[in-house]
Every structure is written in C-alpha cells, then in structure tokens.
C-alpha cells in the first residue's frame, strides 16, 4: 500500500484530496492516513453516499411508503462466505452470515 500511495504522490505532489471510493477502503482508512502526506484531505465515500441518501429521502417523503419497515438483511457473495462473514463483521459490529453464490 505504501508503494501505491508513494507512486500516486510522486506523479503529482499537488494532490490535496483522496477520495476512497470503494467499500472496503474504510477498513484501511487509518493506514492510508498514516501513509498519505499530512496536507492531503481524505474523504470516504460511505459518509458522502449516506448523507446524499438522507437528503434525497427528506426531499422525497413519498418514498417512505414504499420502503420496508423493520426489514432484514441478506448478504450474498461470489467469494468465500466465511471470508466475507469475517470481514463484514467489522462493518456491522456483530455476526454476519452470508450465502456464497456460484457463478
């Protein structure tokens, strides 16, 4: 990871913002902060997407009637279910049980 960040800033030392636009990057946020130059602002897409959705739903209250209340979650993966479950537990703070799909 250090090599990737070093290579990025070597191409353009003027970079002032990194957008972590993949779902697994929040797991690496602490390490990325350590490795990136102090002047770089680091944004994570999760908070941006959540804030945008909240704003959208406030502007469109009619959508609430179409939303399931007290619904559940189903996790599907094309990877190892055990690996997914272990990693997803970090996000949810509790056990996750997924189903592996064979493609």
Contact map, one row per residue, 1 for C-alpha under 8 A:
1111100000000000000000000000000000000000000000000000000000000000000000000000000000000000000000000000000
1111110000000000000000000000000000100000000000000000000000000000000000000000000000000000000000000000000
1111111000000000000000000000000000000000000000000000000000000000000000000000000000000000000000000000000
1111111100000000000000000000000000000000000000000000000000000000000000000000000000000000000000000000000
1111111110000000000000000000000000110000000000000000000000000000000000000000000000000000000000000000000
0111111111000000000000000000000000010000000000000000000000000000000000000000000000000000000000000000000
0011111111100000000000000000000000000000000000000000000000000000000000000000000000000000000000000000000
0001111111110000000000000000000000000000000000000000000000000000000000000000000000000000000000000000000
0000111111111110000000000000000000000000000000000000000000000000000000000000000000000000000000000000000
0000011111111000000000000000000000000000000000000000000000000000000000000000000000000000000000000000000
0000001111111000000000000000000000000000000000000000000000000000000000000000000000000000000000000000000
0000000111111110000000000000000000000000000000000000000000000000000000000000000000000000000000000000000
0000000011111110000000000000000000000000000000000000000000000000000000000000000000000000000000000000000
0000000010011111000000000000000000000000000000000000000000000000000000000000000000000000000000000000000
0000000010011111110000000000000000000001000000000000000000000000000000000000000000000000000000000000000
0000000000000111110000000000000000000011100000000000000000000000000000000000000000000000000000000000000
0000000000000011111000000000000000000001111000000000000000000000000000000000000000000000000000000000000
0000000000000011111100000000000000000001111000000000000000000000000000000000000000000000000000000000000
0000000000000000111110000000000000000000011110000000000000000000000000000000000000000000000000000000000
0000000000000000011111001100000000000000011110000000000000000000000000000000000000000000000000000000000
0000000000000000001111101000000000000000000110000000000000000000000000000000000000000000000000000000000
0000000000000000000111111000000000000000000010000000000000000000000000000000000000000000000000000000000
0000000000000000000011111100000000000000000011000000000000000000000000000000000000000000000000000000000
0000000000000000000001111111000000000000000000000000000000000000000000000000000000000000000000000000000
0000000000000000000111111111100000000000000100000000000000000000000000000000000000000000000000000000000
0000000000000000000100111111100000000000000100000000000000000000000000000000000000000000000000000000000
0000000000000000000000011111110000000000000000000000000000000000000000000000000000000000000000000000000
0000000000000000000000011111111100000000000000000000000000000000000000000000000000000000000000000000000
0000000000000000000000001111111110000000000000000000000000000000000000000000000000000000000000000000000
0000000000000000000000000011111111000000000000000000000000000000000000000000000000000000000000000000000
0000000000000000000000000001111111100000000000000000000000000000000000000000000000000000000000000000000
0000000000000000000000000001111111110000000000000000000000000000000000000000000000000000000000000000000
0000000000000000000000000000111111111000010000000000000000000000000000000000000000000000000000000000000
0000000000000000000000000000011111111000000000000000000000000000000000000000000000000000000000000000000
0100100000000000000000000000001111111000000000000000000000000000000000000000000000000000000000000000000
0000110000000000000000000000000111111101000000000000000000000000000000000000000000000000000000000000000
0000000000000000000000000000000011111111000000000000000000000000000000000000000000000000000000000000000
0000000000000000000000000000000000011111000000000000000000000000000000000000000000000000000000000000000
0000000000000001000000000000000000001111100000000000000000000000000000000000000000000000000000000000000
0000000000000011110000000000000000011111110000000000000000000000000000000000000000000000000000000000000
0000000000000001110000000000000000000011111000000000000000000000000000000000000000000000000000000000000
0000000000000000111100000000000010000001111100000000000000000000000000000000000000000000000000000000000
0000000000000000111100000000000000000000111110000000000000000000000000000000000000000000000000000000000
0000000000000000001110001100000000000000011111110000000000000000000000000000000000000000000000000000000
0000000000000000001111100000000000000000001111111000000000000000000000000000000000000000000000000000000
0000000000000000000000100000000000000000000111111100000000000000000000000000000000000000000000000000000
0000000000000000000000000000000000000000000111111110000000000000000000000000000000000000000000000000000
0000000000000000000000000000000000000000000111111111000000000000000000000000000000000000000000000000000
0000000000000000000000000000000000000000000011111111100000000000000000000000000000000000000000000000000
0000000000000000000000000000000000000000000001111111110000000000000000000000000000000000000000000000000
0000000000000000000000000000000000000000000000111111111000000000000000000000000000000000000000000000000
0000000000000000000000000000000000000000000000011111111100000000000000000000000000000000000000000000000
0000000000000000000000000000000000000000000000001111111110000000000000000000000000000000000000000000000
0000000000000000000000000000000000000000000000000111111111000000000000000000000000000000000000000000000
0000000000000000000000000000000000000000000000000011111111100000000000000000000000000000000000000000000
0000000000000000000000000000000000000000000000000001111111110000000000000000000000000000000000000000000
0000000000000000000000000000000000000000000000000000111111111011000000000000000000000000000000000000000
0000000000000000000000000000000000000000000000000000011111111000000000000000000000000000000000000000000
0000000000000000000000000000000000000000000000000000001111111000000000000000000000000000000000000000000
0000000000000000000000000000000000000000000000000000000111111110000000000000000000000000000000000000000
0000000000000000000000000000000000000000000000000000000011111111000000000000000000000000000000000000000
0000000000000000000000000000000000000000000000000000000000011111110000000000000000000000000000000000000
0000000000000000000000000000000000000000000000000000000010011111111000000000000000000000000000000000000
0000000000000000000000000000000000000000000000000000000010001111111000000000000000000000000000000000000
0000000000000000000000000000000000000000000000000000000000000111111000000000000000000000000000000000000
0000000000000000000000000000000000000000000000000000000000000111111100000000000000000000000000000000000
0000000000000000000000000000000000000000000000000000000000000011111110000000000000000000000000000000000
0000000000000000000000000000000000000000000000000000000000000000011111100000000000000000000000000000000
0000000000000000000000000000000000000000000000000000000000000000001111100000000000000000000000000000000
0000000000000000000000000000000000000000000000000000000000000000000111110000000000000000000000000000000
0000000000000000000000000000000000000000000000000000000000000000000111111000000000000000000000000000000
0000000000000000000000000000000000000000000000000000000000000000000001111100000000000000000000000000000
0000000000000000000000000000000000000000000000000000000000000000000000111110000000000000000000000000000
0000000000000000000000000000000000000000000000000000000000000000000000011111000000000000000000000100000
0000000000000000000000000000000000000000000000000000000000000000000000001111100000000000000000011110000
0000000000000000000000000000000000000000000000000000000000000000000000000111110000000000000000000111100
0000000000000000000000000000000000000000000000000000000000000000000000000011111110010000000000000111100
0000000000000000000000000000000000000000000000000000000000000000000000000001111110000000000000000001111
0000000000000000000000000000000000000000000000000000000000000000000000000000111110110000000000000001100
0000000000000000000000000000000000000000000000000000000000000000000000000000111111110000000000000001000
0000000000000000000000000000000000000000000000000000000000000000000000000000111111111000000000001111000
0000000000000000000000000000000000000000000000000000000000000000000000000000000111111100000000000100000
0000000000000000000000000000000000000000000000000000000000000000000000000000001111111110000000000000000
0000000000000000000000000000000000000000000000000000000000000000000000000000101111111111000000000100000
0000000000000000000000000000000000000000000000000000000000000000000000000000000011111111100000111100000
0000000000000000000000000000000000000000000000000000000000000000000000000000000001111111110000010000000
0000000000000000000000000000000000000000000000000000000000000000000000000000000000111111111000000000000
0000000000000000000000000000000000000000000000000000000000000000000000000000000000011111111100010000000
0000000000000000000000000000000000000000000000000000000000000000000000000000000000001111111111110000000
0000000000000000000000000000000000000000000000000000000000000000000000000000000000000111111111000000000
0000000000000000000000000000000000000000000000000000000000000000000000000000000000000011111110000000000
0000000000000000000000000000000000000000000000000000000000000000000000000000000000000001111111110000000
0000000000000000000000000000000000000000000000000000000000000000000000000000000000000000111111100000000
0000000000000000000000000000000000000000000000000000000000000000000000000000000000000000110111110000000
0000000000000000000000000000000000000000000000000000000000000000000000000000000000001000100111111000000
0000000000000000000000000000000000000000000000000000000000000000000000000010000000001101100101111100000
0000000000000000000000000000000000000000000000000000000000000000000000000010000010001000000000111110000
0000000000000000000000000000000000000000000000000000000000000000000000000111100011011000000000011111000
0000000000000000000000000000000000000000000000000000000000000000000000000011100010000000000000001111100
0000000000000000000000000000000000000000000000000000000000000000000000000001111110000000000000000111110
0000000000000000000000000000000000000000000000000000000000000000000000000001111000000000000000000011111
0000000000000000000000000000000000000000000000000000000000000000000000000000010000000000000000000001111
0000000000000000000000000000000000000000000000000000000000000000000000000000010000000000000000000000111
